[in-house]
Amino acid sequence: MERERHKRELHLFCRELLNDGKLLMLQQVSMKCKLFFWSVISFLQNIFLEVSCFIIIIIIIIIIIIIFVMFGMLRSLKNLSCRRVVELEKDNGESFGFELQTCRQLKGASVHVEMYSYVSCIRENSSAAKAALKKGERIVKVNNEDVKHSNHKEIVEMVRSSGDSVWYVKCCTSMF
């Protein structure tokens, strides 16, 4: 709309300059040039403001994305891709060869506390070491049962009650 107005002003300016083939007096031409110049400047300022606002919005969006990544709010998306199944079997009635630790962590920027268990220690030459279980991996499932909301005692009991049979653990690497 603003551009159409400037187009009309330019057209009128050119018609007045010609004025049926006669040039206007130099003073009138000078005044019209000044008006035209200021309308062009005003038009360019409006375009600059629109572009500036767009650039500022893009910068704000980038900053918000960086903040989300820094505070780990997108961490759960990353963890979906790193889950794997580890198969463990006891050798001659011995233990599986690893220790669990359970801890609490603030989730995101909220006051919600998330509990999780992770592998804190792996004994050499144990079934856990042979299965490439890694220190720091979070335990998500035991024998296909979700343990994200289970406490330490419940998880240890699930492991112990599995006997000497094959035990499946779904893990994902911890962020620490």
Backbone as JSON, one array per atom type, in Angstrom:
{
  "sequence": "MERERHKRELHLFCRELLNDGKLLMLQQVSMKCKLFFWSVISFLQNIFLEVSCFIIIIIIIIIIIIIFVMFGMLRSLKNLSCRRVVELEKDNGESFGFELQTCRQLKGASVHVEMYSYVSCIRENSSAAKAALKKGERIVKVNNEDVKHSNHKEIVEMVRSSGDSVWYVKCCTSMF",
  "N": [[0.83, -1.18, 0.0], [1.91, 1.22, 0.83], [3.92, 1.35, -1.03], [2.51, 1.63, -3.43], [1.47, 4.18, -3.1], [3.81, 5.7, -3.2], [4.56, 5.17, -5.82], [2.49, 6.42, -7.24], [2.98, 9.07, -6.47], [5.46, 9.51, -7.7], [4.74, 9.25, -10.39], [2.95, 11.42, -10.67], [4.73, 13.47, -10.09], [6.5, 13.31, -12.26], [4.73, 13.94, -14.38], [4.05, 16.56, -13.71], [6.51, 17.75, -14.02], [6.88, 17.67, -16.76], [4.59, 19.05, -17.7], [2.76, 19.5, -19.95], [4.75, 19.58, -21.95], [6.26, 21.81, -21.27], [8.79, 23.03, -19.15], [8.72, 23.32, -15.63], [9.25, 26.07, -13.44], [12.55, 26.48, -12.12], [12.67, 26.63, -9.33], [10.28, 25.43, -8.45], [10.69, 22.85, -9.39], [12.88, 22.09, -7.87], [11.74, 22.06, -5.31], [9.84, 20.01, -5.61], [11.59, 17.87, -6.08], [12.84, 17.69, -3.6], [10.66, 16.92, -1.98], [10.03, 14.47, -3.16], [12.44, 13.1, -2.68], [12.42, 12.94, 0.16], [10.14, 11.37, 0.53], [11.0, 8.98, -0.64], [13.1, 8.35, 1.13], [11.6, 7.95, 3.47], [10.11, 5.73, 2.7], [12.18, 3.81, 2.38], [13.07, 3.69, 5.02], [10.86, 2.48, 6.25], [10.92, -0.06, 5.03], [13.41, -0.92, 5.99], [12.85, -1.06, 8.76], [10.95, -3.16, 8.77], [12.52, -5.32, 7.86], [14.48, -5.31, 9.84], [12.97, -5.98, 12.13], [12.23, -8.59, 11.43], [14.75, -9.86, 11.38], [15.5, -9.55, 14.06], [13.54, -11.15, 15.3], [14.27, -13.68, 14.3], [16.8, -13.94, 15.51], [16.05, -14.02, 18.22], [14.59, -16.42, 18.26], [16.66, -18.25, 17.7], [18.24, -17.89, 20.0], [16.47, -18.85, 21.97], [16.3, -21.56, 21.22], [18.95, -22.34, 21.71], [19.03, -22.01, 24.49], [17.15, -23.96, 25.31], [18.52, -26.29, 24.52], [20.84, -26.06, 26.08], [19.86, -26.33, 28.71], [19.0, -28.88, 28.69], [16.44, -29.65, 27.89], [15.8, -30.84, 25.55], [17.06, -33.19, 25.73], [15.84, -35.66, 26.16], [14.95, -36.42, 23.63], [17.34, -37.05, 22.39], [18.14, -39.23, 23.91], [16.37, -41.2, 23.12], [17.38, -42.31, 20.84], [19.67, -43.63, 21.64], [19.24, -45.95, 23.03], [19.73, -49.34, 23.93], [19.85, -52.93, 23.93], [21.11, -55.01, 26.4], [22.42, -58.12, 27.01], [22.64, -60.3, 29.68], [24.13, -62.98, 31.52], [24.42, -65.08, 34.29], [27.45, -66.58, 35.47], [28.0, -69.73, 36.64], [26.47, -69.36, 39.07], [27.45, -66.95, 40.07], [27.56, -63.34, 40.57], [26.06, -60.79, 38.42], [27.99, -58.95, 37.91], [28.1, -56.14, 38.14], [27.4, -52.91, 39.61], [24.69, -50.99, 40.86], [23.61, -47.61, 41.04], [21.45, -45.22, 42.41], [20.01, -42.12, 41.75], [18.85, -38.72, 42.2], [17.6, -36.15, 40.09], [17.13, -32.83, 38.96], [14.64, -32.1, 36.64], [14.94, -30.54, 33.64], [14.19, -27.04, 33.65], [12.42, -26.93, 35.66], [10.91, -27.7, 38.9], [10.57, -30.35, 39.14], [11.54, -33.54, 40.14], [13.55, -36.1, 38.93], [14.07, -39.54, 39.19], [16.62, -41.9, 38.68], [18.38, -44.9, 37.82], [21.72, -46.02, 37.48], [24.62, -47.63, 36.04], [27.21, -48.05, 38.19], [29.6, -49.34, 38.66], [31.7, -51.81, 37.2], [32.74, -55.09, 37.27], [35.82, -56.66, 36.37], [36.09, -59.12, 33.8], [33.53, -60.08, 34.23], [30.08, -61.07, 33.58], [28.75, -58.75, 32.88], [30.83, -57.11, 31.97], [31.68, -58.62, 29.76], [29.43, -58.4, 28.17], [29.59, -55.83, 27.37], [28.51, -53.8, 28.93], [28.32, -50.49, 30.06], [29.94, -48.21, 32.27], [28.06, -45.74, 33.86], [25.82, -45.9, 32.27], [22.33, -45.58, 32.01], [19.73, -47.43, 33.55], [16.92, -48.56, 32.04], [14.99, -50.51, 31.51], [14.29, -53.71, 32.99], [14.36, -57.06, 32.33], [12.35, -56.55, 30.45], [10.6, -54.91, 31.85], [9.54, -51.72, 32.74], [11.57, -49.5, 34.55], [11.8, -46.88, 35.19], [10.38, -45.44, 37.07], [10.84, -46.77, 39.38], [12.24, -47.46, 42.62], [15.58, -47.77, 44.07], [15.81, -50.11, 45.63], [13.72, -51.72, 44.64], [14.57, -52.17, 41.99], [17.0, -53.55, 42.36], [15.98, -55.85, 43.57], [14.49, -56.9, 41.44], [16.56, -57.59, 39.71], [17.95, -59.5, 41.24], [15.97, -61.45, 41.54], [15.81, -62.55, 39.06], [17.32, -64.78, 38.77], [19.61, -67.29, 37.47], [19.17, -67.06, 34.87], [18.98, -65.63, 31.52], [19.24, -62.15, 31.31], [17.76, -59.17, 30.37], [18.59, -55.86, 29.67], [17.68, -52.58, 29.1], [19.43, -49.84, 28.08], [20.69, -46.48, 28.26], [23.11, -44.05, 27.5], [24.35, -42.09, 30.12], [24.4, -38.56, 30.92], [26.51, -37.62, 32.37]],
  "CA": [[0.0, 0.0, 0.0], [2.85, 2.34, 0.9], [4.65, 1.37, -2.3], [1.6, 2.18, -4.44], [1.4, 5.64, -2.89], [5.06, 6.27, -3.72], [4.5, 5.06, -7.28], [1.61, 7.5, -7.72], [3.68, 10.35, -6.29], [6.49, 9.6, -8.74], [4.05, 9.49, -11.65], [2.48, 12.82, -10.65], [5.91, 14.32, -10.14], [6.99, 13.32, -13.64], [3.75, 14.68, -15.2], [4.17, 17.99, -13.42], [7.78, 18.21, -14.59], [6.69, 17.9, -18.19], [3.58, 20.1, -17.76], [2.4, 19.7, -21.36], [5.93, 19.88, -22.74], [6.99, 22.97, -20.76], [9.43, 22.8, -17.86], [8.34, 24.21, -14.55], [10.34, 26.94, -13.0], [13.59, 25.75, -11.4], [12.35, 26.6, -7.9], [9.24, 24.43, -8.25], [11.31, 21.55, -9.62], [13.71, 21.83, -6.7], [10.84, 21.72, -4.2], [9.28, 18.69, -5.9], [12.68, 16.91, -5.89], [13.01, 17.52, -2.15], [9.53, 16.12, -1.48], [10.21, 13.12, -3.65], [13.58, 12.54, -1.95], [12.01, 12.6, 1.52], [9.2, 10.25, 0.48], [11.82, 7.79, -0.88], [13.78, 8.06, 2.4], [10.59, 7.4, 4.37], [9.82, 4.4, 2.19], [13.33, 2.96, 2.71], [13.07, 3.49, 6.47], [9.82, 1.49, 6.55], [11.44, -1.37, 4.62], [14.47, -1.26, 6.94], [12.22, -1.46, 10.02], [10.36, -4.48, 8.59], [13.62, -6.28, 7.78], [15.11, -5.35, 11.17], [12.09, -6.75, 13.02], [12.35, -9.99, 11.03], [16.07, -10.33, 11.83], [15.45, -9.63, 15.53], [12.74, -12.32, 15.64], [15.1, -14.85, 14.01], [17.83, -14.01, 16.56], [15.38, -14.44, 19.46], [14.29, -17.85, 18.11], [17.93, -18.97, 17.84], [18.62, -17.84, 21.42], [15.58, -19.76, 22.7], [16.72, -22.93, 20.92], [20.2, -22.57, 22.43], [18.7, -22.15, 25.92], [16.54, -25.28, 25.48], [19.57, -27.31, 24.42], [21.74, -25.93, 27.23], [19.23, -26.82, 29.93], [18.69, -30.3, 28.53], [15.03, -29.95, 27.68], [15.71, -31.69, 24.37], [17.89, -34.36, 26.01], [15.06, -36.89, 26.04], [14.94, -36.79, 22.22], [18.62, -37.67, 22.1], [18.2, -40.52, 24.59], [15.57, -42.2, 22.42], [18.19, -42.95, 19.8], [20.84, -44.33, 22.17], [18.86, -47.12, 23.81], [20.18, -50.62, 23.39], [19.56, -54.07, 24.8], [22.3, -55.72, 26.85], [22.04, -59.45, 27.48], [23.56, -60.78, 30.72], [23.85, -64.3, 32.07], [25.35, -65.4, 35.39], [28.34, -67.72, 35.3], [28.13, -70.61, 37.81], [25.87, -68.81, 40.28], [28.06, -65.7, 40.52], [26.74, -62.15, 40.3], [26.14, -60.3, 37.04], [29.26, -58.23, 37.81], [28.02, -54.68, 38.11], [26.69, -52.29, 40.74], [23.76, -49.92, 40.5], [23.49, -46.42, 41.89], [20.22, -44.49, 42.1], [20.13, -40.72, 42.16], [17.78, -37.79, 41.83], [18.07, -35.05, 39.25], [16.1, -31.89, 38.54], [14.33, -32.29, 35.22], [14.78, -29.26, 32.95], [14.26, -25.84, 34.48], [11.33, -26.99, 36.63], [11.25, -28.26, 40.21], [10.27, -31.78, 39.06], [12.72, -34.37, 40.39], [13.54, -37.37, 38.22], [14.96, -40.55, 39.77], [17.09, -42.89, 37.73], [19.47, -45.79, 38.26], [22.76, -46.16, 36.47], [25.69, -48.56, 36.36], [28.28, -47.28, 38.84], [30.84, -50.11, 38.7], [31.67, -53.08, 36.47], [33.88, -55.94, 37.63], [36.53, -57.24, 35.23], [35.78, -60.5, 33.39], [32.18, -60.47, 34.64], [29.16, -61.13, 32.44], [28.47, -57.36, 32.5], [31.97, -56.65, 31.17], [31.64, -59.35, 28.48], [28.3, -57.9, 27.37], [29.91, -54.43, 27.05], [27.76, -52.83, 29.72], [29.24, -49.38, 30.3], [29.78, -47.41, 33.48], [27.32, -44.5, 33.6], [24.6, -46.14, 31.5], [21.09, -45.61, 32.79], [18.91, -48.62, 33.41], [15.57, -48.15, 31.68], [14.12, -51.69, 31.66], [14.88, -54.97, 33.45], [13.48, -58.13, 31.85], [11.27, -55.9, 29.71], [9.75, -54.12, 32.74], [10.0, -50.34, 32.87], [12.03, -49.2, 35.91], [12.05, -45.44, 35.31], [9.74, -44.9, 38.28], [11.13, -47.69, 40.49], [13.35, -47.03, 43.48], [16.78, -48.6, 44.02], [15.54, -51.42, 46.23], [12.88, -52.49, 43.71], [15.37, -52.58, 40.83], [17.92, -54.6, 42.82], [15.18, -57.05, 43.79], [14.17, -57.44, 40.11], [17.79, -58.21, 39.2], [18.23, -60.71, 42.03], [14.93, -62.46, 41.33], [15.89, -63.1, 37.7], [18.04, -66.06, 38.84], [20.79, -67.44, 36.6], [18.73, -66.98, 33.48], [19.38, -64.46, 30.74], [18.63, -60.92, 31.81], [17.83, -58.1, 29.37], [18.6, -54.51, 30.23], [17.72, -51.51, 28.1], [20.27, -48.79, 28.65], [21.09, -45.34, 27.45], [24.26, -43.43, 28.13], [24.07, -40.95, 30.98], [25.01, -37.31, 30.47], [27.62, -37.19, 33.23]],
  "C": [[0.88, 1.25, 0.0], [3.6, 2.48, -0.42], [3.79, 1.96, -3.42], [1.51, 3.69, -4.33], [2.65, 6.31, -3.45], [5.11, 6.22, -5.24], [3.66, 6.19, -7.87], [2.28, 8.85, -7.59], [4.75, 10.56, -7.36], [5.86, 9.9, -10.09], [3.57, 10.94, -11.74], [3.64, 13.79, -10.76], [6.43, 14.45, -11.57], [6.03, 14.08, -14.56], [3.87, 16.17, -14.98], [5.45, 18.56, -13.99], [7.6, 18.53, -16.08], [5.68, 19.01, -18.46], [3.26, 20.48, -19.21], [3.58, 20.16, -22.19], [6.72, 21.07, -22.26], [7.6, 22.63, -19.4], [8.91, 23.8, -16.83], [9.53, 25.08, -14.19], [11.28, 26.14, -12.11], [13.27, 25.61, -9.92], [11.3, 25.53, -7.6], [9.81, 23.02, -8.41], [12.14, 21.16, -8.4], [12.86, 21.39, -5.51], [10.25, 20.32, -4.39], [10.34, 17.6, -5.69], [12.89, 16.64, -4.4], [11.9, 16.65, -1.57], [9.67, 14.66, -1.91], [11.33, 12.41, -2.89], [13.16, 12.1, -0.55], [10.99, 11.45, 1.54], [9.95, 8.94, 0.21], [12.55, 7.38, 0.4], [12.8, 7.42, 3.39], [10.25, 5.96, 3.98], [10.93, 3.42, 2.57], [13.41, 2.69, 4.21], [12.03, 2.43, 6.87], [10.29, 0.08, 6.19], [12.51, -1.83, 5.61], [13.89, -1.73, 8.27], [11.61, -2.86, 9.91], [11.44, -5.56, 8.59], [14.29, -6.42, 9.15], [14.28, -6.17, 12.15], [12.2, -8.24, 12.71], [13.66, -10.58, 11.54], [16.09, -10.49, 13.35], [14.66, -10.86, 15.97], [13.54, -13.6, 15.41], [16.16, -15.03, 15.1], [17.23, -14.5, 17.87], [15.07, -15.94, 19.4], [15.56, -18.68, 18.29], [18.38, -19.0, 19.29], [17.77, -18.79, 22.25], [15.98, -21.21, 22.46], [18.0, -23.27, 21.67], [19.94, -22.79, 23.91], [18.08, -23.53, 26.17], [17.59, -26.38, 25.45], [20.47, -27.27, 25.63], [21.14, -26.51, 28.49], [18.73, -28.25, 29.8], [17.24, -30.63, 28.3], [14.83, -30.82, 26.44], [16.51, -32.97, 24.55], [17.12, -35.65, 25.81], [14.97, -37.34, 24.59], [16.22, -37.51, 21.84], [18.67, -39.08, 22.7], [17.37, -41.6, 23.89], [16.41, -42.97, 21.42], [19.34, -43.78, 20.36], [20.48, -45.55, 23.0], [19.32, -48.39, 23.11], [19.85, -51.72, 24.39], [20.88, -54.76, 25.12], [21.84, -57.04, 27.46], [23.08, -59.96, 28.47], [23.13, -62.17, 31.19], [24.9, -64.6, 33.14], [26.19, -66.62, 35.05], [28.44, -68.49, 36.62], [27.62, -69.98, 39.11], [26.5, -67.54, 40.8], [27.12, -64.53, 40.22], [26.87, -61.76, 38.83], [27.39, -59.45, 36.83], [29.16, -56.73, 37.63], [27.26, -54.19, 39.33], [25.83, -51.16, 40.21], [23.83, -48.79, 41.5], [22.2, -45.73, 41.46], [20.39, -43.06, 42.58], [18.93, -39.91, 41.69], [18.38, -36.64, 41.05], [16.89, -34.14, 38.92], [15.89, -32.05, 37.05], [14.07, -30.93, 34.59], [14.94, -28.1, 33.91], [13.18, -25.84, 35.56], [11.83, -27.55, 37.96], [10.93, -29.75, 40.26], [11.56, -32.58, 39.23], [12.54, -35.71, 39.69], [14.52, -38.32, 38.91], [15.37, -41.51, 38.67], [18.23, -43.69, 38.33], [20.45, -45.95, 37.12], [23.82, -47.14, 36.97], [26.85, -47.76, 36.94], [29.62, -48.02, 38.82], [30.65, -51.41, 37.92], [32.92, -53.86, 36.83], [34.49, -56.55, 36.37], [36.13, -58.7, 35.03], [34.41, -60.99, 33.86], [31.29, -60.54, 33.39], [28.78, -59.73, 31.97], [29.58, -56.8, 31.62], [31.98, -57.32, 29.8], [30.53, -58.85, 27.57], [28.46, -56.43, 27.01], [28.97, -53.44, 27.73], [28.74, -51.74, 30.13], [28.91, -48.65, 31.59], [29.08, -46.1, 33.09], [26.05, -44.7, 32.8], [23.4, -46.22, 32.43], [20.32, -46.89, 32.51], [17.48, -48.16, 33.18], [14.58, -49.3, 31.88], [14.94, -52.87, 32.17], [13.89, -56.06, 33.08], [12.19, -57.58, 31.24], [10.25, -55.17, 30.6], [10.36, -52.74, 32.91], [10.38, -50.06, 34.33], [12.3, -47.71, 36.11], [11.47, -44.86, 36.59], [9.95, -45.81, 39.5], [12.28, -47.14, 41.33], [14.48, -48.07, 43.42], [16.5, -50.03, 44.52], [14.72, -52.31, 45.29], [13.68, -53.0, 42.51], [16.34, -53.7, 41.21], [17.17, -55.91, 43.02], [14.8, -57.7, 42.45], [15.38, -58.17, 39.53], [18.06, -59.53, 39.92], [17.23, -61.82, 41.74], [14.98, -63.08, 39.93], [16.67, -64.41, 37.66], [19.26, -66.08, 37.93], [20.43, -67.27, 35.13], [19.21, -65.69, 32.81], [18.58, -63.25, 31.2], [18.82, -59.83, 30.78], [17.73, -56.74, 30.05], [18.58, -53.53, 29.07], [18.43, -50.34, 28.74], [20.37, -47.61, 27.7], [22.18, -44.61, 28.22], [23.84, -42.2, 28.92], [24.81, -39.73, 30.48], [26.16, -36.86, 31.36], [28.84, -38.04, 33.03]]
}
